[in-house]
Amino acid sequence: MNHSSAGLVIWDVDGTLIPADLRWLTRAIARAYGIAESEVVFPDKKVHGYTDESIAVDAAIASGVDPSAAEAGIHAFRQAIAAVMQEGRQELAEVQPPYPGAAASIAELREHGFIQTVLTGNLRSAAEVKLHVAGLDEFLDLRIGGFGSDARDRFHLAAVVAQRYSAIYGDPLDSARVIVIGDAPNDIACARHADFRVAVVTHRIGGQELASYEPDLVLDSLDPTTVVAAVSSLLSSGGSLAAR
């Protein structure tokens, strides 16, 4: 880790910084596979915390598309999601405003010397639109982000972030100085796979359920003072914080 940095904070996007909404995936899948939006069926328990491409293939199959055709349609899906996000920018601003404290937490972490980026199942084209429309991209270094367009398996994205960090900042990424902030069990599993610290916020899932997956920290909100204090303490101590 760069000696001038307090650490690296890696944010999830949907459900963490902004509310999750499946309308964009629904529209893109329908457009890519030539089915009605009302016919799009999402697989149980394989949506939140997964990558857009894996969701698209599984949803297409669940919606009656032949598995080989579902895989062959990924290129069309990539084009469709990029178009859908651009077309829906105004709607996006209305239905997915940032969670309270998201922008302030990012700004405060920057003031305290943290480098910040994202690790998200969104394709890069979708993530960039969402973050820009929400006004959250100013202090995020998206050059080192990990996106669903980089790998189908979310567990591979931490390595993408590490490689890009090293290339941009010139130092290897010290996993002990990294924390992921997410909202889903798969965010916890992905962070653990990379030996990163992990905090989760109770925007969609209750604290007791999230705690059962053993994150280092459960946050009730993105109150910036709490977020900065907790992240700073966790990365400086190298241990878990029991209190919220």
Phi and psi in degrees as GROMACS dihedral restraints (atoms count N, CA, C in turn):
[ dihedral_restraints ]
;  ai    aj    ak    al  type     phi  dphi    fc
    3     4     5     6     1   -53.2    20    10
    4     5     6     7     1   131.4    20    10
    6     7     8     9     1   -62.1    20    10
    7     8     9    10     1   -21.9    20    10
    9    10    11    12     1   -87.0    20    10
   10    11    12    13     1    -4.2    20    10
   12    13    14    15     1  -101.3    20    10
   13    14    15    16     1   141.9    20    10
   15    16    17    18     1   -75.9    20    10
   16    17    18    19     1   -15.3    20    10
   18    19    20    21     1   148.7    20    10
   19    20    21    22     1   178.3    20    10
   21    22    23    24     1  -115.6    20    10
   22    23    24    25     1   125.8    20    10
   24    25    26    27     1  -107.1    20    10
   25    26    27    28     1   124.3    20    10
   27    28    29    30     1  -112.3    20    10
   28    29    30    31     1   115.7    20    10
   30    31    32    33     1   -94.3    20    10
   31    32    33    34     1   137.0    20    10
   33    34    35    36     1   -75.1    20    10
   34    35    36    37     1   164.0    20    10
   36    37    38    39     1  -106.5    20    10
   37    38    39    40     1   -73.5    20    10
   39    40    41    42     1   -69.4    20    10
   40    41    42    43     1   126.2    20    10
   42    43    44    45     1    88.9    20    10
   43    44    45    46     1   -12.6    20    10
   45    46    47    48     1  -113.1    20    10
   46    47    48    49     1   -58.3    20    10
   48    49    50    51     1   -93.0    20    10
   49    50    51    52     1   -35.4    20    10
   51    52    53    54     1  -133.6    20    10
   52    53    54    55     1   156.7    20    10
   54    55    56    57     1   -61.3    20    10
   55    56    57    58     1   148.4    20    10
   57    58    59    60     1   -79.4    20    10
   58    59    60    61     1   146.0    20    10
   60    61    62    63     1  -153.6    20    10
   61    62    63    64     1   123.7    20    10
   63    64    65    66     1   -86.4    20    10
   64    65    66    67     1     2.3    20    10
   66    67    68    69     1   -62.2    20    10
   67    68    69    70     1   -34.9    20    10
   69    70    71    72     1   -70.3    20    10
   70    71    72    73     1   -43.2    20    10
   72    73    74    75     1   -64.7    20    10
   73    74    75    76     1   -41.4    20    10
   75    76    77    78     1   -58.0    20    10
   76    77    78    79     1   -47.8    20    10
   78    79    80    81     1   -64.8    20    10
   79    80    81    82     1   -42.9    20    10
   81    82    83    84     1   -68.4    20    10
   82    83    84    85     1   -41.1    20    10
   84    85    86    87     1   -64.7    20    10
   85    86    87    88     1   -44.5    20    10
   87    88    89    90     1   -59.7    20    10
   88    89    90    91     1   -44.1    20    10
   90    91    92    93     1   -67.7    20    10
   91    92    93    94     1   -42.4    20    10
   93    94    95    96     1   -69.2    20    10
   94    95    96    97     1   -34.9    20    10
   96    97    98    99     1  -107.3    20    10
   97    98    99   100     1     3.5    20    10
   99   100   101   102     1    67.8    20    10
  100   101   102   103     1    37.0    20    10
  102   103   104   105     1  -121.2    20    10
  103   104   105   106     1   161.9    20    10
  105   106   107   108     1   -71.9    20    10
  106   107   108   109     1   145.9    20    10
  108   109   110   111     1   -57.3    20    10
  109   110   111   112     1   -34.9    20    10
  111   112   113   114     1   -68.3    20    10
  112   113   114   115     1   -15.4    20    10
  114   115   116   117     1   -95.4    20    10
  115   116   117   118     1    -4.8    20    10
  117   118   119   120     1   -74.5    20    10
  118   119   120   121     1   124.3    20    10
  120   121   122   123     1  -117.9    20    10
  121   122   123   124     1   126.7    20    10
  123   124   125   126     1   -94.0    20    10
  124   125   126   127     1   139.9    20    10
  126   127   128   129     1   -67.8    20    10
  127   128   129   130     1   143.3    20    10
  129   130   131   132     1   -64.7    20    10
  130   131   132   133     1   134.5    20    10
  132   133   134   135     1    62.4    20    10
  133   134   135   136     1    17.0    20    10
  135   136   137   138     1  -131.6    20    10
  136   137   138   139     1    44.7    20    10
  138   139   140   141     1  -121.9    20    10
  139   140   141   142     1   -65.3    20    10
  141   142   143   144     1   -71.9    20    10
  142   143   144   145     1   123.3    20    10
  144   145   146   147     1    93.3    20    10
  145   146   147   148     1     2.0    20    10
  147   148   149   150     1  -108.4    20    10
  148   149   150   151     1   172.0    20    10
  150   151   152   153     1   -88.0    20    10
  151   152   153   154     1   152.4    20    10
  153   154   155   156     1   -58.2    20    10
  154   155   156   157     1   -39.7    20    10
  156   157   158   159     1   -67.3    20    10
  157   158   159   160     1   -40.0    20    10
  159   160   161   162     1   -67.0    20    10
  160   161   162   163     1   -38.0    20    10
  162   163   164   165     1   -64.8    20    10
  163   164   165   166     1   -42.7    20    10
  165   166   167   168     1   -61.5    20    10
  166   167   168   169     1   -46.2    20    10
  168   169   170   171     1   -64.1    20    10
  169   170   171   172     1   -48.1    20    10
  171   172   173   174     1   -63.7    20    10
  172   173   174   175     1   -39.7    20    10
  174   175   176   177     1   -68.9    20    10
  175   176   177   178     1   -39.0    20    10
  177   178   179   180     1   -61.2    20    10
  178   179   180   181     1   -44.3    20    10
  180   181   182   183     1   -63.7    20    10
  181   182   183   184     1   -44.6    20    10
  183   184   185   186     1   -63.4    20    10
  184   185   186   187     1   -23.3    20    10
  186   187   188   189     1   -92.0    20    10
  187   188   189   190     1     5.1    20    10
  189   190   191   192     1   103.4    20    10
  190   191   192   193     1     4.6    20    10
  192   193   194   195     1   -81.0    20    10
  193   194   195   196     1   138.7    20    10
  195   196   197   198     1   -59.9    20    10
  196   197   198   199     1   139.4    20    10
  198   199   200   201     1   -53.7    20    10
  199   200   201   202     1   -41.4    20    10
  201   202   203   204     1   -67.8    20    10
  202   203   204   205     1   -36.6    20    10
  204   205   206   207     1   -70.8    20    10
  205   206   207   208     1   -33.4    20    10
  207   208   209   210     1   -62.5    20    10
  208   209   210   211     1   -43.3    20    10
  210   211   212   213     1   -69.6    20    10
  211   212   213   214     1   -40.4    20    10
  213   214   215   216     1   -66.7    20    10
  214   215   216   217     1   -20.7    20    10
  216   217   218   219     1   -86.3    20    10
  217   218   219   220     1     3.7    20    10
  219   220   221   222     1   -62.7    20    10
  220   221   222   223     1   -39.2    20    10
  222   223   224   225     1   -61.1    20    10
  223   224   225   226     1   -43.5    20    10
  225   226   227   228     1   -64.8    20    10
  226   227   228   229     1   -35.3    20    10
  228   229   230   231     1   -64.7    20    10
  229   230   231   232     1   -42.3    20    10
  231   232   233   234     1   -58.9    20    10
  232   233   234   235     1   -42.9    20    10
  234   235   236   237     1   -67.3    20    10
  235   236   237   238     1   -39.5    20    10
  237   238   239   240     1   -67.5    20    10
  238   239   240   241     1   -42.7    20    10
  240   241   242   243     1   -67.6    20    10
  241   242   243   244     1   -37.0    20    10
  243   244   245   246     1   -63.4    20    10
  244   245   246   247     1   -42.7    20    10
  246   247   248   249     1   -68.5    20    10
  247   248   249   250     1   -43.4    20    10
  249   250   251   252     1   -60.5    20    10
  250   251   252   253     1   -42.5    20    10
  252   253   254   255     1   -66.5    20    10
  253   254   255   256     1   -41.1    20    10
  255   256   257   258     1   -65.9    20    10
  256   257   258   259     1   -42.0    20    10
  258   259   260   261     1   -66.4    20    10
  259   260   261   262     1   -27.9    20    10
  261   262   263   264     1  -103.8    20    10
  262   263   264   265     1    21.0    20    10
  264   265   266   267     1   -58.1    20    10
  265   266   267   268     1   -44.1    20    10
  267   268   269   270     1   -66.0    20    10
  268   269   270   271     1   -44.0    20    10
  270   271   272   273     1   -62.3    20    10
  271   272   273   274     1   -41.3    20    10
  273   274   275   276     1   -57.7    20    10
  274   275   276   277     1   -43.8    20    10
  276   277   278   279     1   -62.0    20    10
  277   278   279   280     1   -31.5    20    10
  279   280   281   282     1   -81.6    20    10
  280   281   282   283     1   -39.5    20    10
  282   283   284   285     1   -97.0    20    10
  283   284   285   286     1   -17.7    20    10
  285   286   287   288     1  -130.7    20    10
  286   287   288   289     1    57.4    20    10
  288   289   290   291     1   -67.0    20    10
  289   290   291   292     1   155.5    20    10
  291   292   293   294     1   -61.3    20    10
  292   293   294   295     1   148.9    20    10
  294   295   296   297     1   -62.8    20    10
  295   296   297   298     1   149.1    20    10
  297   298   299   300     1   -53.3    20    10
  298   299   300   301     1   131.0    20    10
  300   301   302   303     1    89.2    20    10
  301   302   303   304     1   -10.1    20    10
  303   304   305   306     1   -63.0    20    10
  304   305   306   307     1   -52.9    20    10
  306   307   308   309     1   -64.3    20    10
  307   308   309   310     1   -41.7    20    10
  309   310   311   312     1   -66.1    20    10
  310   311   312   313     1   -37.4    20    10
  312   313   314   315     1   -64.7    20    10
  313   314   315   316     1   -43.1    20    10
  315   316   317   318     1   -62.0    20    10
  316   317   318   319     1   -44.0    20    10
  318   319   320   321     1   -65.2    20    10
  319   320   321   322     1   -41.4    20    10
  321   322   323   324     1   -68.5    20    10
  322   323   324   325     1   -39.7    20    10
  324   325   326   327     1   -62.6    20    10
  325   326   327   328     1   -38.8    20    10
  327   328   329   330     1   -61.7    20    10
  328   329   330   331     1   -43.2    20    10
  330   331   332   333     1   -62.0    20    10
  331   332   333   334     1   -27.6    20    10
  333   334   335   336     1   -91.8    20    10
  334   335   336   337     1    10.1    20    10
  336   337   338   339     1    91.3    20    10
  337   338   339   340     1    10.0    20    10
  339   340   341   342     1   -84.8    20    10
  340   341   342   343     1   136.9    20    10
  342   343   344   345     1   -81.5    20    10
  343   344   345   346     1   142.9    20    10
  345   346   347   348     1  -136.0    20    10
  346   347   348   349     1   144.0    20    10
  348   349   350   351     1  -150.0    20    10
  349   350   351   352     1  -166.3    20    10
  351   352   353   354     1  -127.8    20    10
  352   353   354   355     1   153.6    20    10
  354   355   356   357     1  -132.1    20    10
  355   356   357   358     1   112.7    20    10
  357   358   359   360     1  -144.4    20    10
  358   359   360   361     1   148.5    20    10
  360   361   362   363     1   -74.1    20    10
  361   362   363   364     1   -11.4    20    10
  363   364   365   366     1   -62.2    20    10
  364   365   366   367     1   140.9    20    10
  366   367   368   369     1   -60.7    20    10
  367   368   369   370     1   151.8    20    10
  369   370   371   372     1   -57.2    20    10
  370   371   372   373     1   -39.5    20    10
  372   373   374   375     1   -60.0    20    10
  373   374   375   376     1   -38.3    20    10
  375   376   377   378     1   -75.9    20    10
  376   377   378   379     1   -43.5    20    10
  378   379   380   381     1   -61.4    20    10
  379   380   381   382     1   -42.9    20    10
  381   382   383   384     1   -63.5    20    10
  382   383   384   385     1   -39.8    20    10
  384   385   386   387     1   -66.0    20    10
  385   386   387   388     1   -47.6    20    10
  387   388   389   390     1   -58.1    20    10
  388   389   390   391     1   -47.7    20    10
  390   391   392   393     1   -67.9    20    10
  391   392   393   394     1   -38.1    20    10
  393   394   395   396     1   -68.7    20    10
  394   395   396   397     1   -45.7    20    10
  396   397   398   399     1   -62.5    20    10
  397   398   399   400     1   -36.4    20    10
  399   400   401   402     1   -78.4    20    10
  400   401   402   403     1    -6.9    20    10
  402   403   404   405     1    70.6    20    10
  403   404   405   406     1    32.6    20    10
  405   406   407   408     1  -111.8    20    10
  406   407   408   409     1     1.8    20    10
  408   409   410   411     1   -92.8    20    10
  409   410   411   412     1    -6.8    20    10
  411   412   413   414     1   -61.4    20    10
  412   413   414   415     1   -41.3    20    10
  414   415   416   417     1  -108.3    20    10
  415   416   417   418     1    13.9    20    10
  417   418   419   420     1  -100.8    20    10
  418   419   420   421     1   131.2    20    10
  420   421   422   423     1   -89.8    20    10
  421   422   423   424     1    89.6    20    10
  423   424   425   426     1   -73.8    20    10
  424   425   426   427     1    -9.2    20    10
  426   427   428   429     1   -62.6    20    10
  427   428   429   430     1   -28.1    20    10
  429   430   431   432     1  -107.6    20    10
  430   431   432   433     1    10.5    20    10
  432   433   434   435     1   -71.8    20    10
  433   434   435   436     1   161.5    20    10
  435   436   437   438     1  -114.6    20    10
  436   437   438   439     1   125.8    20    10
  438   439   440   441     1  -125.1    20    10
  439   440   441   442     1   159.7    20    10
  441   442   443   444     1   -62.0    20    10
  442   443   444   445     1   -18.4    20    10
  444   445   446   447     1   -78.5    20    10
  445   446   447   448     1    -9.9    20    10
  447   448   449   450     1   -87.8    20    10
  448   449   450   451     1   -28.6    20    10
  450   451   452   453     1  -161.8    20    10
  451   452   453   454     1   144.0    20    10
  453   454   455   456     1   -71.9    20    10
  454   455   456   457     1   -33.6    20    10
  456   457   458   459     1   -92.8    20    10
  457   458   459   460     1   119.3    20    10
  459   460   461   462     1   -58.9    20    10
  460   461   462   463     1   -30.4    20    10
  462   463   464   465     1   -63.7    20    10
  463   464   465   466     1   -18.5    20    10
  465   466   467   468     1   -84.8    20    10
  466   467   468   469     1   -10.6    20    10
  468   469   470   471     1   -75.6    20    10
  469   470   471   472     1   -27.5    20    10
  471   472   473   474     1   -61.8    20    10
  472   473   474   475     1   -38.4    20    10
  474   475   476   477     1   -65.8    20    10
  475   476   477   478     1   -34.0    20    10
  477   478   479   480     1   -63.2    20    10
  478   479   480   481     1   -45.2    20    10
  480   481   482   483     1   -60.7    20    10
  481   482   483   484     1   -45.2    20    10
  483   484   485   486     1   -60.8    20    10
  484   485   486   487     1   -43.6    20    10
  486   487   488   489     1   -64.6    20    10
  487   488   489   490     1   -43.6    20    10
  489   490   491   492     1   -70.2    20    10
  490   491   492   493     1   -37.0    20    10
  492   493   494   495     1   -59.0    20    10
  493   494   495   496     1   -49.1    20    10
  495   496   497   498     1   -61.2    20    10
  496   497   498   499     1   -40.3    20    10
  498   499   500   501     1   -67.3    20    10
  499   500   501   502     1   -38.0    20    10
  501   502   503   504     1   -81.9    20    10
  502   503   504   505     1   -44.2    20    10
  504   505   506   507     1   -99.0    20    10
  505   506   507   508     1   -10.1    20    10
  507   508   509   510     1    80.6    20    10
  508   509   510   511     1     5.5    20    10
  510   511   512   513     1  -128.3    20    10
  511   512   513   514     1   149.7    20    10
  513   514   515   516     1   -66.3    20    10
  514   515   516   517     1   150.5    20    10
  516   517   518   519     1   -82.5    20    10
  517   518   519   520     1   121.3    20    10
  519   520   521   522     1   -86.6    20    10
  520   521   522   523     1   111.9    20    10
  522   523   524   525     1   -61.0    20    10
  523   524   525   526     1   -25.9    20    10
  525   526   527   528     1   -71.4    20    10
  526   527   528   529     1   -12.2    20    10
  528   529   530   531     1  -110.0    20    10
  529   530   531   532     1    23.9    20    10
  531   532   533   534     1  -125.4    20    10
  532   533   534   535     1   137.3    20    10
  534   535   536   537     1  -132.1    20    10
  535   536   537   538     1   134.6    20    10
  537   538   539   540     1   -96.0    20    10
  538   539   540   541     1   135.9    20    10
  540   541   542   543     1  -116.2    20    10
  541   542   543   544     1   115.4    20    10
  543   544   545   546     1  -135.8    20    10
  544   545   546   547     1  -159.2    20    10
  546   547   548   549     1  -145.5    20    10
  547   548   549   550     1     0.8    20    10
  549   550   551   552     1  -130.8    20    10
  550   551   552   553     1   156.9    20    10
  552   553   554   555     1   -53.7    20    10
  553   554   555   556     1   -36.3    20    10
  555   556   557   558     1   -70.4    20    10
  556   557   558   559     1   -25.5    20    10
  558   559   560   561     1   -64.4    20    10
  559   560   561   562     1   -40.4    20    10
  561   562   563   564     1   -64.9    20    10
  562   563   564   565     1   -47.5    20    10
  564   565   566   567     1   -62.5    20    10
  565   566   567   568     1   -40.4    20    10
  567   568   569   570     1   -64.1    20    10
  568   569   570   571     1   -43.8    20    10
  570   571   572   573     1   -63.8    20    10
  571   572   573   574     1   -44.2    20    10
  573   574   575   576     1   -62.3    20    10
  574   575   576   577     1   -37.4    20    10
  576   577   578   579     1   -60.0    20    10
  577   578   579   580     1   -33.0    20    10
  579   580   581   582     1   -94.4    20    10
  580   581   582   583     1     1.1    20    10
  582   583   584   585     1    63.7    20    10
  583   584   585   586     1    34.2    20    10
  585   586   587   588     1   -95.5    20    10
  586   587   588   589     1   154.7    20    10
  588   589   590   591     1   -68.8    20    10
  589   590   591   592     1   160.4    20    10
  591   592   593   594     1  -150.3    20    10
  592   593   594   595     1   134.1    20    10
  594   595   596   597     1  -121.6    20    10
  595   596   597   598     1   146.7    20    10
  597   598   599   600     1  -129.0    20    10
  598   599   600   601     1   146.3    20    10
  600   601   602   603     1  -111.1    20    10
  601   602   603   604     1   142.6    20    10
  603   604   605   606     1   -86.5    20    10
  604   605   606   607     1    50.7    20    10
  606   607   608   609     1   -75.9    20    10
  607   608   609   610     1   -32.0    20    10
  609   610   611   612     1  -124.6    20    10
  610   611   612   613     1   -27.1    20    10
  612   613   614   615     1  -123.6    20    10
  613   614   615   616     1   140.5    20    10
  615   616   617   618     1   -64.6    20    10
  616   617   618   619     1   153.4    20    10
  618   619   620   621     1   -60.2    20    10
  619   620   621   622     1   -37.9    20    10
  621   622   623   624     1   -65.0    20    10
  622   623   624   625     1   -42.7    20    10
  624   625   626   627     1   -66.4    20    10
  625   626   627   628     1   -44.1    20    10
  627   628   629   630     1   -62.8    20    10
  628   629   630   631     1   -39.0    20    10
  630   631   632   633     1   -62.4    20    10
  631   632   633   634     1   -27.4    20    10
  633   634   635   636     1   -66.0    20    10
  634   635   636   637     1   -18.9    20    10
  636   637   638   639     1   -90.8    20    10
  637   638   639   640     1     2.4    20    10
  639   640   641   642     1    61.5    20    10
  640   641   642   643     1    52.9    20    10
  642   643   644   645     1   -71.7    20    10
  643   644   645   646     1   169.3    20    10
  645   646   647   648     1   -73.4    20    10
  646   647   648   649     1   -25.1    20    10
  648   649   650   651     1  -156.7    20    10
  649   650   651   652     1   138.9    20    10
  651   652   653   654     1  -116.5    20    10
  652   653   654   655     1   126.1    20    10
  654   655   656   657     1  -107.6    20    10
  655   656   657   658     1   136.2    20    10
  657   658   659   660     1   -80.7    20    10
  658   659   660   661     1   -18.7    20    10
  660   661   662   663     1  -163.5    20    10
  661   662   663   664     1   178.4    20    10
  663   664   665   666     1  -101.5    20    10
  664   665   666   667     1    45.1    20    10
  666   667   668   669     1   -60.3    20    10
  667   668   669   670     1   120.3    20    10
  669   670   671   672     1   -61.1    20    10
  670   671   672   673     1   -37.7    20    10
  672   673   674   675     1   -64.0    20    10
  673   674   675   676     1   -43.2    20    10
  675   676   677   678     1   -66.4    20    10
  676   677   678   679     1   -43.2    20    10
  678   679   680   681     1   -61.6    20    10
  679   680   681   682     1   -49.3    20    10
  681   682   683   684     1   -63.6    20    10
  682   683   684   685     1   -44.7    20    10
  684   685   686   687     1   -63.0    20    10
  685   686   687   688     1   -43.5    20    10
  687   688   689   690     1   -67.8    20    10
  688   689   690   691     1   -45.8    20    10
  690   691   692   693     1   -63.7    20    10
  691   692   693   694     1   -44.6    20    10
  693   694   695   696     1   -60.9    20    10
  694   695   696   697     1   -44.4    20    10
  696   697   698   699     1   -66.8    20    10
  697   698   699   700     1   -42.8    20    10
  699   700   701   702     1   -65.5    20    10
  700   701   702   703     1   -43.5    20    10
  702   703   704   705     1   -76.2    20    10
  703   704   705   706     1   -26.7    20    10
  705   706   707   708     1   -79.7    20    10
  706   707   708   709     1   -30.6    20    10
  708   709   710   711     1   -89.8    20    10
  709   710   711   712     1   -25.9    20    10
  711   712   713   714     1    74.0    20    10
  712   713   714   715     1    12.5    20    10
  714   715   716   717     1  -125.9    20    10
  715   716   717   718     1  -173.0    20    10
  717   718   719   720     1   -92.1    20    10
  718   719   720   721     1   153.3    20    10
  720   721   722   723     1  -110.3    20    10
  721   722   723   724     1   120.7    20    10
  723   724   725   726     1   -79.3    20    10
  724   725   726   727     1   -33.7    20    10
  726   727   728   729     1   -80.8    20    10
  727   728   729   730     1   153.5    20    10
